[in-house]
Amino acid sequence: MTRDIFGDSPVRERNYASDNNSGSCPEVVAILEEANQGHAPGYGDDLWTKRAEEGIRELLDLECEVFFVFNGTAANALSLATLCQSYHAILCHRMAHVEIDECGAPEFFGGGTKVIPLSGEDGRLSAEAIEEAVLRRDDVHFPKVKAISLTQATELGTIYDLNDLAAIGESAKRHELRVHVDGARFANAVAELEVAPKELILASSTDVLCLGATKNGSPVGDAVVFFNRELAVEFEYRRKQAGQLASKMRYLAAPWLALAENDLWLRNARHANSIAECLKQELESFQVKVLFPRQANSVFVDIPEKAQAALREKGWLFYVFLGKTGCRLMCSWDLTEEDVTEFATDLREALELE
């Protein structure tokens, strides 16, 4: 254990607060060491970046334009700004990251584009909800709906399957809506569904995918991937204006080469998903209430406040996500079954103290 810099409580080396908290996987560290040798042209003109762009095209098996940025907020906000004019609206789930965790970045970079949150079971939008929202208003006094933003996997740890996506894609085509996918945990969805990424992209008629790496073994950097290549025209200027053009771009790009090799990105995701499933089963064995289906690498459970305090006293970190007792346990690529056993044991003891 280490000591929490914000207090005296011990903090465990591996935890459940976020998959952002894990380190870089060894293969990524190794390729960054390689990229660190000698000089390379800046601003994306280096071979590392060119190879990584091509690696993502091969990984997705689709023609696309690829741009690397520092983080997911920039990826989401800049891509949505590209899909919309300032008088347009974006439909998303009310729990979507672009609605509750981007500090208004989509609206800011969109110059006033309105984000309209919708309800949906287990964190997912439905084609029916989209239809209702599109048809609700069509007068000039209300923003014109232009885009749909899907989170895959969702903020509640669930996944859109091919049928969900096909229905949404059909609705998008019918109403001439552009489709954005927040894929911070896209790898976890692909790993769980055991389908080619191409199938998910085509089913929903995705125009742009924000493909995450930092939650899957990379230290920094997400990719903005345009399948509608016309929309990518001049995106490099938008990226530069937003302060997202890395001067030493190879450090954002090189990790993708490691993640793409031998499907490391999927192996990391599969492991995180399997740890989450192991954790869910372990907690259910002593009647801890699981709040949503476990479909990706998170488990949402009900933990009383006193038990939460007892767990934190033992160094466990996690977010209270819903109300006062709805806790999110996020599993990273580097967690082990031993971590699951230790947490379950401590939670069982904490609940016995209730």
N, C-alpha and C positions, 0 to 999 in steps of 0.2 A: 504493500500500500504506500501511497504518497500522502502528503497532507494538503488539504484544500487550501488554496491561497486566500480564500474568502472567509476562513474560519478554522476552528480547531478540530473539526470532525475528520476522521480518516477518509480518504477517497481511494477506491480500488483502481488498479491499473486498467482493468477492462470493465465497462459499465453498459447501462441500458438507456442512457439519456438520448443519444443520437448516433447514427452511423456517420455523422460528420466528425465525431470525436475520435474515431479509430485512426491509426497511423496509415502510412502507405505500405502496400504489400511489397515483399522483397523483390519481385520482378520489376516493379515500377521503380524502386530505388536503384536497382542495377542499371536500368536503361537511362535514368537521369544521370547517373555517374558517367555513362558513355557519352551522353549529350554534352556533358560538362567539359569534355576534353577539347582543348583548342578553341578557335574562333568559329563563328558562323554568322552569316548575314542576319540582320535584324528585321523585325516587323513582319515575319512570316515568309520571307524570301529564302529561308534555309531549307535544306533537304529534309530535315526532321519533320517540319511542318507539311511539306508536300507529300512525304510518305504517309504521314498520319491521316491527311485528308483522303488519300487513296485507300488507306486501310479501313476507314469508316465506310467508304463506298462499297468495299468488298464485304465488310461485315454485314451491312444492311442489304447488299445485293440489289441496289437501286442507284440510278443516276441521281446525283444530288450536288448541291453546292454546300461546302462546309466552312464554318467560321469558328474559331476558338475565342472564348471570352473567359474572364476570370471566375465567374460564379453564375449560379442559377438565376438569381434575381435579374442580372443583366441579360442573360439569355432569354428569359421569359419576357421581360419588359421590352427589349429591343425588337424581338421577333413579332410580338403583338403590335407594337407601334408600326411595324412594316406592313402588317395585314390590314390596318385600319386608318381612316382619316379621323380628324379630331371630333367629328360629329357622329361617329359610329359607336356601336356598343358591342361588348364582348360578353357572351354567356358563359358562366362557369358554375361549378358547384359552390354552395355557400361556405364549404370548408376548404375550398381550393387555396393553395399557397398564394396564387396571384390575387386572391381576395383578402386573405387575413394575415399574410406574412411577408408582403413585399413593400410595405410602407408607402403604398400609393404609386409605386414605380411604373406600373403599366399605364396609369392615367397621366403621370408626369411626362413620360417619354412619348406618349400618344398625343400630347398636347390637349388633353381634355377628353379623350376617349373614355366612355363610361363602361365600367365593369358591372354587370348585372348578375348577382348571385341567385342561384336557384336551389331548391331543395331536391333531394334524391336519396333513395335508400342506400345505406352503407357507403356513403361518400361518392356515389356514382350519379352522373347525369343520365337521364333516360331520353330516348327520342321523343317520347310524348311530352316531357317537360320542355324540351327545346321547341317543339311545334307550338305549344301553348304560348311560350314567350315571344316567339317570332310573330305570331298572329295577334297578339294582344293589342298592339298599336302599330299603325302604319302611316301616321300623319306626321307632318313636318315639325310638330311641337315636341316630338319624342325622338331620342337618338335612334338612328337606323341600325338594326342588328346586322352585323357584318361577319362576326367570327364566333367560333366555339372554342373554348379552352378546356381540354380534358387533362386530368392528372392520372398518369399511368406508371406505377401503381398509385392508388389514391392516398389522400392524407389519413384515411382511416384503415389503411393496410389492405384494401380490397383491390380487385382487378377487373378491368373491362375485358370480357372474352370476345371472341370473334363475332358472335351473334349481336352482342351489345354494340360493338363498333360498326358492324354492317348497317344496323338500324340507324345509328347516328350519322354515318356517312351518307346514307340515302337521304336523310332529312337535310343534311348540309348541301347536297347537290340540288335538291328540289328548291331550296330557298337561296341558292347561290351564296352560301356561307363558307368562309375559309376556316380550316381546322388547324388549331395549334395543339400540340401535345407537350405538356410538361413531363418530361421523361427523366426526372431526377433519379427515379428508381425504375426506369424502363427495363434495365437488365433483370431485376427481380421479377417483373411481370413476364418477360420472355422465358425465364428459367422455370417459372411455375406452370405456365401454359404449355411449355414444351412445343412451341411452334417457332417457325422462322420469323425473325423480326419483320421481314418484308410482308408477311401475311397480315400482321397487325397494322402496319402502315397503310397498306392498300385497302384493307377492310374499311377503315375510317376515312379514306380519301385525305390523309394527312397532308397539309401543305408545308408545315414546318414542325420539326421535332427538336426540342431542347434536350439533348442527350447528356445525362449526368455521368460524371466519373468520380467526383470527390467522395461520394457515399459508397464507392465500390473499389477503393484501393488506391486512388490517386490523391496527391496532396492538394491539388488546385486545378481548376479549369473545367469548363463544360463546353460542349460543341453545339452550335446552332446549325441545324441541317435542313436546308430547303429542298423539298422535292418538287415544288412548283418553282422552277428555276427563274422564271420571269420576276418573281417577287424578290429574288436575291439581288437584282440589279441595284447597284449603289449601296448595298448593305454595308460594305466596307467603310463607307463614309459615316454611316450612322454609328457603327462600332467605334470609329476613331473619335467622333464628336462626343461620345459618351464616356471616353476615357478607358475603353476596353481593348484597345489595340496594344498588345504587349510588345515592348521593344525587343525582349529576348523571348520571342514566341516559342522557341523550341522547348522551353520548359513547360509550357502548357500542352504542347502537341505530343512530345515524346512518350508520355505515359500511355497514350492511346495505342501506340505500337506494341507495348507490353501487354495491355489488356486485350488487344485483338489476337495476339499470338496464342495459338492452341486454345482459343475460346476462354482465356483467363477471366474475362469479364463475366461470362456465364458461370464459370466454376465458383468464383467469389460470390456471385448472387445466389447460386444454388446452396452454397454452404450457409449463408446468412438466412435463407428461407428455411433450411432444415433445422437450424438452431432455434428459429422462432417456433417451428412446429414442435420440436422437442420441449421447449419451454411451455407452450400451451398445454401439451399433454400432461406435463409434470404438475402444472398448477391446477388443472382440472381434476387431477387425481385426489386433491383434498378440497374440492368444491369451491375453488376461486372462480368467480363469475367472469367469463370472457364476454366482452361487449360486442365484438364484431367478428365475422368470419376471418380466420387467419389465412390469407392468400399470398402475402408477400413476406417481408422480414420484420414485421411488427406484431405485437400482441397487445391488445387493449383490454385491461382488466380493472375490476372494481376493488380498490384497496382502501379500507378505512383510514382516516387521518392518523390515528394513533399508530397503526401498523406502518404507515408511511414514515412517520418520525423514527420509529424503531429501526427501519431499514436504513434510513439515512445515517443514523448513529453508527451503523456497521459499514458505512462507506458506499452504499448503493446510491447511484444517481439515476433519476428518471423524471419525465415530465408529467405533471398533472394536466391532462389534456381536455377533460370534460368535467365541468363542475368542480367539486372538491375531492372526488374519489375516483374519477375515471382516469386511470394512469396508462400512459403509453410506454411499453417496453420495446425499445428498438434494438434489433440484433444486427451486429456488424459482421463483416467478412472474417474477422479474427477471433470471434468468440468461440468458446469450447463447451463441450458437454459438462465439463467440470464447473464452468461458470454458471450453467443452468442449475446444476445440483446444489451449489452453494447458495444461490439466490433463493431457490425453492425452500431449502432448509431454513434459511433466515426468515422468509415470509411465513412459513408454517409456524415458527416459534413466535413471530410478532403477532399473528392472529390468535394464538393461544393466550396471549396476554390481554386480549380485548375483554 
